[in-house]
Amino acid sequence: MRVLAAVLREFNKPFSIEEYDIGEPGPNDVVVKVRAEGICGRDLVIWRGGFRNLKPPLILGHEIFGELNGRAVGVFGAITDGTCPYCRAGKENLCVNLQFFGEGKSGGYAEAVIVPKNNVFELPDNDYVKYAAAVCPLATAIHASILSNIGSGTRVVVTGAGGGVGIHTIQYLKSLGAYVISITSLGKADFVARFSDEVITERDFSRKVKDVDVVLEIVGAATINESLRALKREGTLVLIGNIEGEEIRLTRPALTVMREHRIIGSAAYTRSEVLRAVELLHKDIIKPIYRSYGFRDVNQAYNDLLNQKVLGRAVLTF
């Protein structure tokens, strides 16, 4: 089955817009016509060559929303086996055989995608761009908040608050009643302030904020040591991302030892958390923040993301 796609033929190089053979659907597969596809930070890491097990050519994209037989649908972004101990426990994000679309299996940077039937779910409306912009980051926020027991009154630092994950995370935290301290760039500070209790733009932000309950670490290597300095005794740092793919080093490990910090990873989200994110967006509880690009403008979208010119998420439309 040949479709028009944005093909990554070489890491750190522009996508090629071309017809590409994505194979044929099997007996348990369906073909979804893509209407909107979110560009995830994970995609940027892949584009840079940060996943050593992946080799081009690749069609990226796991934030897929479109049409199936005239119905508005979304696609769960990863294929799981459904039988491993984690899947049986409702933790399919930890499936031992998990495979994201766009990583070995063709993803949503194309006019159509082949997906297993059980990866498709119905949308409550056909505002595809809204869901492509915010379901993945919002579900990520939901999962991380559950892991760290965030609730009303919890003091939370969010790094990278003006990015695609961050801008939706801080909104979700406010909906929980948390006290939100956002770390962002000067150019995004005014907008981020709409959803925050405090906004800090300095690199050494631990000089201004101390003894927080939780840090949601979205940036990774560049900010994690400042985040740990800001974290209280017995506080929790949730490592959500490492956007540059650089090695993470603790410059003061004794600080974390003596304060008994908890550093935990947050692996994407479960299917139930995806459906919760859809519900919150449909009810306008969370505002999607994005810039949309035509599918053929994927290279411009990447250029803008890499130069931090996008507030929130970049979304490809078809």
BALOBA-1460 file (C-alpha; in Angstrom, 3 decimals):
// residues 318
<rec num="1" residu="m" x="0.000" y="0.000" z="0.000"/>
<rec num="2" residu="r" x="1.618" y="3.226" z="-1.157"/>
<rec num="3" residu="v" x="0.882" y="6.529" z="0.573"/>
<rec num="4" residu="l" x="2.259" y="10.034" z="0.459"/>
<rec num="5" residu="a" x="4.525" y="10.396" z="3.475"/>
<rec num="6" residu="a" x="7.264" y="12.462" z="5.077"/>
<rec num="7" residu="v" x="10.138" y="9.994" z="5.144"/>
<rec num="8" residu="l" x="13.179" y="10.364" z="7.384"/>
<rec num="9" residu="r" x="15.966" y="8.949" z="5.220"/>
<rec num="10" residu="e" x="18.889" y="10.297" z="7.251"/>
<rec num="11" residu="f" x="19.140" y="11.520" z="10.831"/>
<rec num="12" residu="n" x="19.445" y="15.297" z="11.274"/>
<rec num="13" residu="k" x="18.394" y="15.865" z="7.664"/>
<rec num="14" residu="p" x="15.153" y="17.202" z="6.139"/>
<rec num="15" residu="f" x="12.247" y="14.841" z="5.557"/>
<rec num="16" residu="s" x="11.578" y="13.687" z="2.019"/>
<rec num="17" residu="i" x="7.972" y="14.070" z="0.831"/>
<rec num="18" residu="e" x="7.372" y="11.014" z="-1.340"/>
<rec num="19" residu="e" x="5.179" y="8.027" z="-2.033"/>
<rec num="20" residu="y" x="6.173" y="5.183" z="0.264"/>
<rec num="21" residu="d" x="5.109" y="1.552" z="0.606"/>
<rec num="22" residu="i" x="3.822" y="0.960" z="4.162"/>
<rec num="23" residu="g" x="2.848" y="-2.653" z="3.523"/>
<rec num="24" residu="e" x="-0.597" y="-4.186" z="3.512"/>
<rec num="25" residu="p" x="-3.165" y="-4.418" z="6.326"/>
<rec num="26" residu="g" x="-3.503" y="-7.785" z="8.015"/>
<rec num="27" residu="p" x="-6.755" y="-9.485" z="9.059"/>
<rec num="28" residu="n" x="-6.854" y="-7.583" z="12.368"/>
<rec num="29" residu="d" x="-5.801" y="-4.221" z="10.919"/>
<rec num="30" residu="v" x="-7.629" y="-1.157" z="9.644"/>
<rec num="31" residu="v" x="-6.481" y="1.818" z="7.581"/>
<rec num="32" residu="v" x="-6.964" y="5.215" z="9.225"/>
<rec num="33" residu="k" x="-6.961" y="8.326" z="7.050"/>
<rec num="34" residu="v" x="-4.774" y="10.806" z="8.937"/>
<rec num="35" residu="r" x="-6.241" y="14.270" z="9.492"/>
<rec num="36" residu="a" x="-3.866" y="15.600" z="12.148"/>
<rec num="37" residu="e" x="-0.600" y="14.369" z="13.640"/>
<rec num="38" residu="g" x="1.156" y="15.863" z="16.637"/>
<rec num="39" residu="i" x="4.924" y="16.288" z="16.647"/>
<rec num="40" residu="c" x="6.194" y="14.848" z="19.913"/>
<rec num="41" residu="g" x="9.469" y="15.607" z="21.665"/>
<rec num="42" residu="r" x="10.181" y="11.902" z="21.234"/>
<rec num="43" residu="d" x="10.034" y="12.474" z="17.465"/>
<rec num="44" residu="l" x="12.715" y="15.151" z="17.755"/>
<rec num="45" residu="v" x="14.979" y="12.782" z="19.676"/>
<rec num="46" residu="i" x="14.522" y="10.151" z="16.952"/>
<rec num="47" residu="w" x="15.184" y="12.738" z="14.228"/>
<rec num="48" residu="r" x="18.475" y="13.579" z="15.938"/>
<rec num="49" residu="g" x="19.456" y="9.888" z="16.008"/>
<rec num="50" residu="g" x="18.959" y="9.519" z="19.745"/>
<rec num="51" residu="f" x="17.482" y="6.003" z="19.548"/>
<rec num="52" residu="r" x="20.385" y="3.821" z="18.503"/>
<rec num="53" residu="n" x="18.203" y="0.815" z="17.727"/>
<rec num="54" residu="l" x="16.346" y="2.723" z="14.984"/>
<rec num="55" residu="k" x="17.597" y="2.976" z="11.413"/>
<rec num="56" residu="p" x="16.179" y="5.050" z="8.537"/>
<rec num="57" residu="p" x="14.092" y="5.100" z="6.476"/>
<rec num="58" residu="l" x="11.386" y="5.882" z="9.026"/>
<rec num="59" residu="i" x="7.907" y="7.382" z="8.969"/>
<rec num="60" residu="l" x="7.584" y="8.990" z="12.390"/>
<rec num="61" residu="g" x="4.501" y="9.871" z="14.379"/>
<rec num="62" residu="h" x="2.489" y="8.240" z="17.167"/>
<rec num="63" residu="e" x="-0.055" y="11.035" z="17.848"/>
<rec num="64" residu="i" x="-2.512" y="10.018" z="15.135"/>
<rec num="65" residu="f" x="-6.038" y="11.367" z="14.670"/>
<rec num="66" residu="g" x="-8.236" y="10.921" z="11.628"/>
<rec num="67" residu="e" x="-11.088" y="9.067" z="9.983"/>
<rec num="68" residu="l" x="-12.143" y="5.450" z="9.803"/>
<rec num="69" residu="n" x="-15.230" y="4.701" z="7.723"/>
<rec num="70" residu="g" x="-16.339" y="8.306" z="8.101"/>
<rec num="71" residu="r" x="-15.978" y="8.288" z="11.891"/>
<rec num="72" residu="a" x="-13.660" y="10.544" z="13.864"/>
<rec num="73" residu="v" x="-11.085" y="8.398" z="15.644"/>
<rec num="74" residu="g" x="-7.838" y="8.497" z="17.532"/>
<rec num="75" residu="v" x="-5.118" y="5.872" z="17.623"/>
<rec num="76" residu="f" x="-3.412" y="4.667" z="20.786"/>
<rec num="77" residu="g" x="0.206" y="5.527" z="20.036"/>
<rec num="78" residu="a" x="1.820" y="2.213" z="20.885"/>
<rec num="79" residu="i" x="1.096" y="-1.421" z="20.145"/>
<rec num="80" residu="t" x="1.164" y="-3.746" z="23.160"/>
<rec num="81" residu="d" x="0.864" y="-7.511" z="23.429"/>
<rec num="82" residu="g" x="-1.907" y="-7.399" z="26.039"/>
<rec num="83" residu="t" x="-0.609" y="-10.529" z="27.730"/>
<rec num="84" residu="c" x="2.526" y="-9.561" z="29.662"/>
<rec num="85" residu="p" x="2.249" y="-9.040" z="33.454"/>
<rec num="86" residu="y" x="2.214" y="-5.253" z="33.057"/>
<rec num="87" residu="c" x="-0.560" y="-5.287" z="30.468"/>
<rec num="88" residu="r" x="-2.634" y="-7.588" z="32.660"/>
<rec num="89" residu="a" x="-2.145" y="-5.162" z="35.548"/>
<rec num="90" residu="g" x="-3.423" y="-2.207" z="33.497"/>
<rec num="91" residu="k" x="0.095" y="-0.822" z="33.032"/>
<rec num="92" residu="e" x="0.361" y="-1.350" z="29.302"/>
<rec num="93" residu="n" x="2.742" y="1.630" z="29.057"/>
<rec num="94" residu="l" x="5.325" y="-0.757" z="30.564"/>
<rec num="95" residu="c" x="4.560" y="-3.640" z="28.182"/>
<rec num="96" residu="v" x="7.698" y="-5.710" z="27.601"/>
<rec num="97" residu="n" x="6.895" y="-5.852" z="23.884"/>
<rec num="98" residu="l" x="5.666" y="-2.267" z="23.455"/>
<rec num="99" residu="q" x="6.213" y="-0.711" z="20.027"/>
<rec num="100" residu="f" x="5.450" y="2.920" z="19.233"/>
<rec num="101" residu="f" x="4.145" y="3.873" z="15.822"/>
<rec num="102" residu="g" x="6.933" y="5.589" z="13.934"/>
<rec num="103" residu="e" x="9.568" y="3.285" z="15.385"/>
<rec num="104" residu="g" x="9.847" y="0.278" z="13.123"/>
<rec num="105" residu="k" x="6.137" y="0.449" z="12.256"/>
<rec num="106" residu="s" x="5.085" y="3.291" z="9.980"/>
<rec num="107" residu="g" x="3.524" y="6.189" z="11.851"/>
<rec num="108" residu="g" x="1.328" y="9.197" z="11.237"/>
<rec num="109" residu="y" x="3.567" y="11.442" z="9.130"/>
<rec num="110" residu="a" x="1.593" y="10.122" z="6.167"/>
<rec num="111" residu="e" x="-1.816" y="10.466" z="4.575"/>
<rec num="112" residu="a" x="-2.859" y="7.062" z="5.940"/>
<rec num="113" residu="v" x="-1.605" y="4.551" z="8.493"/>
<rec num="114" residu="i" x="-2.208" y="0.840" z="9.096"/>
<rec num="115" residu="v" x="-3.148" y="0.100" z="12.715"/>
<rec num="116" residu="p" x="-4.511" y="-2.851" z="14.710"/>
<rec num="117" residu="k" x="-8.272" y="-2.595" z="15.232"/>
<rec num="118" residu="n" x="-7.903" y="-2.537" z="18.998"/>
<rec num="119" residu="n" x="-5.676" y="0.532" z="18.814"/>
<rec num="120" residu="v" x="-8.522" y="2.672" z="17.501"/>
<rec num="121" residu="f" x="-10.891" y="4.651" z="19.723"/>
<rec num="122" residu="e" x="-13.742" y="6.991" z="18.813"/>
<rec num="123" residu="l" x="-13.513" y="10.734" z="19.364"/>
<rec num="124" residu="p" x="-16.423" y="12.762" z="20.749"/>
<rec num="125" residu="d" x="-16.043" y="15.328" z="17.932"/>
<rec num="126" residu="n" x="-13.982" y="15.837" z="14.773"/>
<rec num="127" residu="d" x="-11.704" y="18.642" z="15.958"/>
<rec num="128" residu="y" x="-8.680" y="16.531" z="15.057"/>
<rec num="129" residu="v" x="-6.102" y="19.274" z="15.479"/>
<rec num="130" residu="k" x="-7.147" y="19.931" z="19.081"/>
<rec num="131" residu="y" x="-6.584" y="16.324" z="20.031"/>
<rec num="132" residu="a" x="-3.352" y="15.982" z="18.037"/>
<rec num="133" residu="a" x="-1.999" y="19.019" z="19.854"/>
<rec num="134" residu="a" x="-2.789" y="18.024" z="23.399"/>
<rec num="135" residu="v" x="-3.793" y="14.400" z="24.049"/>
<rec num="136" residu="c" x="-0.240" y="13.047" z="24.263"/>
<rec num="137" residu="p" x="1.189" y="15.806" z="26.515"/>
<rec num="138" residu="l" x="-1.936" y="15.895" z="28.658"/>
<rec num="139" residu="a" x="-1.975" y="12.116" z="29.155"/>
<rec num="140" residu="t" x="1.724" y="12.373" z="30.048"/>
<rec num="141" residu="a" x="0.853" y="14.955" z="32.704"/>
<rec num="142" residu="i" x="-1.955" y="12.819" z="34.080"/>
<rec num="143" residu="h" x="0.348" y="9.806" z="34.418"/>
<rec num="144" residu="a" x="3.192" y="11.754" z="36.051"/>
<rec num="145" residu="s" x="0.786" y="13.402" z="38.487"/>
<rec num="146" residu="i" x="-0.581" y="10.041" z="39.588"/>
<rec num="147" residu="l" x="2.929" y="8.649" z="40.090"/>
<rec num="148" residu="s" x="3.875" y="11.575" z="42.348"/>
<rec num="149" residu="n" x="0.539" y="11.914" z="44.183"/>
<rec num="150" residu="i" x="-0.029" y="15.539" z="43.149"/>
<rec num="151" residu="g" x="-3.188" y="17.063" z="44.520"/>
<rec num="152" residu="s" x="-4.638" y="20.252" z="45.953"/>
<rec num="153" residu="g" x="-1.940" y="22.386" z="47.543"/>
<rec num="154" residu="t" x="1.026" y="20.382" z="46.249"/>
<rec num="155" residu="r" x="3.886" y="22.726" z="45.362"/>
<rec num="156" residu="v" x="5.197" y="21.664" z="41.958"/>
<rec num="157" residu="v" x="8.042" y="22.897" z="39.760"/>
<rec num="158" residu="v" x="7.636" y="22.221" z="36.022"/>
<rec num="159" residu="t" x="10.682" y="22.676" z="33.808"/>
<rec num="160" residu="g" x="10.205" y="23.462" z="30.127"/>
<rec num="161" residu="a" x="6.793" y="24.875" z="30.974"/>
<rec num="162" residu="g" x="6.374" y="26.665" z="27.639"/>
<rec num="163" residu="g" x="6.955" y="23.564" z="25.529"/>
<rec num="164" residu="g" x="4.393" y="21.131" z="24.185"/>
<rec num="165" residu="v" x="4.284" y="18.916" z="27.262"/>
<rec num="166" residu="g" x="4.872" y="21.731" z="29.736"/>
<rec num="167" residu="i" x="2.110" y="24.114" z="28.662"/>
<rec num="168" residu="h" x="-0.517" y="21.394" z="28.971"/>
<rec num="169" residu="t" x="0.989" y="19.986" z="32.166"/>
<rec num="170" residu="i" x="0.744" y="23.270" z="34.043"/>
<rec num="171" residu="q" x="-2.895" y="23.627" z="33.025"/>
<rec num="172" residu="y" x="-3.665" y="20.138" z="34.303"/>
<rec num="173" residu="l" x="-1.856" y="20.786" z="37.578"/>
<rec num="174" residu="k" x="-3.928" y="23.916" z="38.147"/>
<rec num="175" residu="s" x="-7.091" y="21.871" z="37.531"/>
<rec num="176" residu="l" x="-5.946" y="19.629" z="40.404"/>
<rec num="177" residu="g" x="-5.462" y="22.638" z="42.690"/>
<rec num="178" residu="a" x="-1.670" y="22.418" z="42.798"/>
<rec num="179" residu="y" x="0.593" y="25.432" z="43.331"/>
<rec num="180" residu="v" x="2.513" y="25.656" z="40.038"/>
<rec num="181" residu="i" x="5.989" y="27.141" z="39.637"/>
<rec num="182" residu="s" x="6.881" y="27.249" z="35.943"/>
<rec num="183" residu="i" x="10.413" y="27.356" z="34.580"/>
<rec num="184" residu="t" x="10.529" y="28.717" z="31.033"/>
<rec num="185" residu="s" x="12.333" y="31.055" z="28.656"/>
<rec num="186" residu="l" x="11.908" y="34.827" z="28.839"/>
<rec num="187" residu="g" x="10.075" y="34.892" z="25.499"/>
<rec num="188" residu="k" x="7.371" y="32.514" z="26.723"/>
<rec num="189" residu="a" x="7.061" y="33.833" z="30.273"/>
<rec num="190" residu="d" x="4.039" y="36.106" z="29.808"/>
<rec num="191" residu="f" x="1.939" y="33.387" z="28.217"/>
<rec num="192" residu="v" x="3.026" y="30.702" z="30.683"/>
<rec num="193" residu="a" x="2.065" y="33.048" z="33.528"/>
<rec num="194" residu="r" x="-1.597" y="32.643" z="32.580"/>
<rec num="195" residu="f" x="-1.524" y="29.097" z="33.938"/>
<rec num="196" residu="s" x="1.019" y="29.462" z="36.761"/>
<rec num="197" residu="d" x="1.341" y="30.776" z="40.291"/>
<rec num="198" residu="e" x="4.984" y="31.728" z="39.724"/>
<rec num="199" residu="v" x="7.166" y="31.965" z="36.611"/>
<rec num="200" residu="i" x="10.964" y="31.873" z="36.711"/>
<rec num="201" residu="t" x="13.176" y="32.482" z="33.678"/>
<rec num="202" residu="e" x="16.634" y="32.304" z="35.278"/>
<rec num="203" residu="r" x="18.820" y="29.251" z="34.695"/>
<rec num="204" residu="d" x="19.761" y="29.112" z="38.395"/>
<rec num="205" residu="f" x="16.123" y="29.019" z="39.470"/>
<rec num="206" residu="s" x="16.883" y="27.200" z="42.744"/>
<rec num="207" residu="r" x="18.015" y="30.572" z="44.114"/>
<rec num="208" residu="k" x="14.396" y="31.715" z="43.982"/>
<rec num="209" residu="v" x="12.446" y="28.558" z="44.752"/>
<rec num="210" residu="k" x="13.135" y="26.010" z="47.475"/>
<rec num="211" residu="d" x="11.515" y="23.107" z="49.293"/>
<rec num="212" residu="v" x="8.958" y="22.175" z="46.647"/>
<rec num="213" residu="d" x="7.099" y="18.880" z="47.018"/>
<rec num="214" residu="v" x="7.462" y="17.652" z="43.436"/>
<rec num="215" residu="v" x="9.450" y="18.503" z="40.329"/>
<rec num="216" residu="l" x="8.134" y="17.401" z="36.961"/>
<rec num="217" residu="e" x="11.413" y="17.331" z="35.026"/>
<rec num="218" residu="i" x="10.591" y="17.669" z="31.334"/>
<rec num="219" residu="v" x="13.870" y="19.164" z="30.105"/>
<rec num="220" residu="g" x="16.301" y="16.661" z="31.611"/>
<rec num="221" residu="a" x="20.074" y="17.117" z="31.636"/>
<rec num="222" residu="a" x="20.086" y="20.911" z="31.365"/>
<rec num="223" residu="t" x="17.899" y="21.541" z="34.437"/>
<rec num="224" residu="i" x="17.853" y="18.434" z="36.640"/>
<rec num="225" residu="n" x="20.510" y="19.629" z="39.082"/>
<rec num="226" residu="e" x="18.735" y="22.930" z="39.663"/>
<rec num="227" residu="s" x="15.521" y="20.956" z="40.109"/>
<rec num="228" residu="l" x="17.072" y="18.768" z="42.797"/>
<rec num="229" residu="r" x="18.361" y="21.835" z="44.642"/>
<rec num="230" residu="a" x="14.808" y="23.194" z="44.704"/>
<rec num="231" residu="l" x="13.321" y="19.924" z="45.983"/>
<rec num="232" residu="k" x="12.510" y="19.465" z="49.664"/>
<rec num="233" residu="r" x="13.601" y="16.597" z="51.877"/>
<rec num="234" residu="e" x="11.715" y="13.433" z="50.882"/>
<rec num="235" residu="g" x="10.556" y="15.260" z="47.764"/>
<rec num="236" residu="t" x="9.940" y="13.551" z="44.434"/>
<rec num="237" residu="l" x="11.460" y="14.343" z="41.059"/>
<rec num="238" residu="v" x="9.631" y="12.753" z="38.146"/>
<rec num="239" residu="l" x="11.849" y="12.405" z="35.095"/>
<rec num="240" residu="i" x="9.531" y="12.808" z="32.111"/>
<rec num="241" residu="g" x="11.972" y="13.713" z="29.353"/>
<rec num="242" residu="n" x="15.525" y="14.510" z="28.343"/>
<rec num="243" residu="i" x="15.013" y="16.681" z="25.303"/>
<rec num="244" residu="e" x="18.624" y="17.008" z="24.149"/>
<rec num="245" residu="g" x="19.406" y="13.333" z="24.687"/>
<rec num="246" residu="e" x="22.535" y="14.250" z="26.661"/>
<rec num="247" residu="e" x="23.918" y="12.172" z="29.512"/>
<rec num="248" residu="i" x="22.369" y="13.140" z="32.832"/>
<rec num="249" residu="r" x="24.862" y="13.662" z="35.651"/>
<rec num="250" residu="l" x="24.147" y="14.599" z="39.247"/>
<rec num="251" residu="t" x="26.643" y="17.292" z="40.224"/>
<rec num="252" residu="r" x="25.791" y="16.970" z="43.928"/>
<rec num="253" residu="p" x="24.668" y="13.384" z="44.546"/>
<rec num="254" residu="a" x="25.176" y="13.887" z="48.290"/>
<rec num="255" residu="l" x="22.338" y="16.425" z="48.233"/>
<rec num="256" residu="t" x="19.918" y="13.804" z="46.954"/>
<rec num="257" residu="v" x="21.276" y="11.199" z="49.362"/>
<rec num="258" residu="m" x="21.024" y="13.416" z="52.431"/>
<rec num="259" residu="r" x="17.593" y="14.756" z="51.522"/>
<rec num="260" residu="e" x="16.276" y="11.283" z="50.633"/>
<rec num="261" residu="h" x="14.967" y="12.439" z="47.282"/>
<rec num="262" residu="r" x="12.930" y="10.080" z="45.184"/>
<rec num="263" residu="i" x="13.810" y="10.146" z="41.482"/>
<rec num="264" residu="i" x="11.325" y="8.171" z="39.411"/>
<rec num="265" residu="g" x="10.745" y="7.756" z="35.708"/>
<rec num="266" residu="s" x="7.418" y="8.372" z="34.019"/>
<rec num="267" residu="a" x="6.847" y="6.206" z="30.957"/>
<rec num="268" residu="a" x="4.264" y="7.871" z="28.706"/>
<rec num="269" residu="y" x="0.716" y="6.909" z="29.776"/>
<rec num="270" residu="t" x="-1.926" y="4.203" z="29.816"/>
<rec num="271" residu="r" x="-4.901" y="3.896" z="27.499"/>
<rec num="272" residu="s" x="-7.276" y="5.014" z="30.251"/>
<rec num="273" residu="e" x="-5.191" y="8.167" z="30.698"/>
<rec num="274" residu="v" x="-5.443" y="8.876" z="26.965"/>
<rec num="275" residu="l" x="-9.233" y="8.646" z="27.173"/>
<rec num="276" residu="r" x="-9.227" y="10.932" z="30.222"/>
<rec num="277" residu="a" x="-7.172" y="13.478" z="28.259"/>
<rec num="278" residu="v" x="-9.695" y="13.328" z="25.392"/>
<rec num="279" residu="e" x="-12.510" y="13.964" z="27.861"/>
<rec num="280" residu="l" x="-10.785" y="16.985" z="29.425"/>
<rec num="281" residu="l" x="-10.171" y="18.518" z="25.999"/>
<rec num="282" residu="h" x="-13.696" y="17.822" z="24.767"/>
<rec num="283" residu="k" x="-15.110" y="19.547" z="27.854"/>
<rec num="284" residu="d" x="-12.752" y="22.540" z="27.358"/>
<rec num="285" residu="i" x="-11.208" y="22.029" z="30.795"/>
<rec num="286" residu="i" x="-7.762" y="22.151" z="29.179"/>
<rec num="287" residu="k" x="-6.958" y="24.593" z="26.372"/>
<rec num="288" residu="p" x="-4.853" y="23.109" z="23.535"/>
<rec num="289" residu="i" x="-1.863" y="25.325" z="22.704"/>
<rec num="290" residu="y" x="-0.339" y="24.734" z="19.282"/>
<rec num="291" residu="r" x="0.750" y="25.945" z="15.873"/>
<rec num="292" residu="s" x="-0.498" y="24.015" z="12.868"/>
<rec num="293" residu="y" x="1.471" y="23.277" z="9.692"/>
<rec num="294" residu="g" x="0.419" y="21.697" z="6.436"/>
<rec num="295" residu="f" x="1.833" y="18.191" z="6.056"/>
<rec num="296" residu="r" x="4.235" y="19.307" z="3.315"/>
<rec num="297" residu="d" x="5.639" y="21.944" z="5.678"/>
<rec num="298" residu="v" x="7.006" y="19.355" z="8.114"/>
<rec num="299" residu="n" x="10.580" y="20.605" z="7.677"/>
<rec num="300" residu="q" x="9.526" y="24.151" z="8.544"/>
<rec num="301" residu="a" x="7.769" y="22.807" z="11.624"/>
<rec num="302" residu="y" x="10.944" y="21.047" z="12.744"/>
<rec num="303" residu="n" x="13.025" y="24.148" z="12.088"/>
<rec num="304" residu="d" x="10.668" y="26.227" z="14.222"/>
<rec num="305" residu="l" x="10.650" y="23.649" z="17.019"/>
<rec num="306" residu="l" x="14.431" y="23.356" z="17.060"/>
<rec num="307" residu="n" x="14.720" y="27.149" z="17.246"/>
<rec num="308" residu="q" x="12.113" y="27.363" z="20.018"/>
<rec num="309" residu="k" x="9.704" y="29.390" z="17.904"/>
<rec num="310" residu="v" x="6.663" y="27.269" z="18.754"/>
<rec num="311" residu="l" x="4.595" y="27.899" z="21.869"/>
<rec num="312" residu="g" x="3.068" y="24.572" z="22.847"/>
<rec num="313" residu="r" x="2.821" y="21.847" z="20.223"/>
<rec num="314" residu="a" x="3.386" y="21.732" z="16.478"/>
<rec num="315" residu="v" x="0.692" y="19.819" z="14.586"/>
<rec num="316" residu="l" x="0.744" y="18.545" z="11.011"/>
<rec num="317" residu="t" x="-2.585" y="18.752" z="9.168"/>
<rec num="318" residu="f" x="-3.742" y="16.811" z="6.113"/>
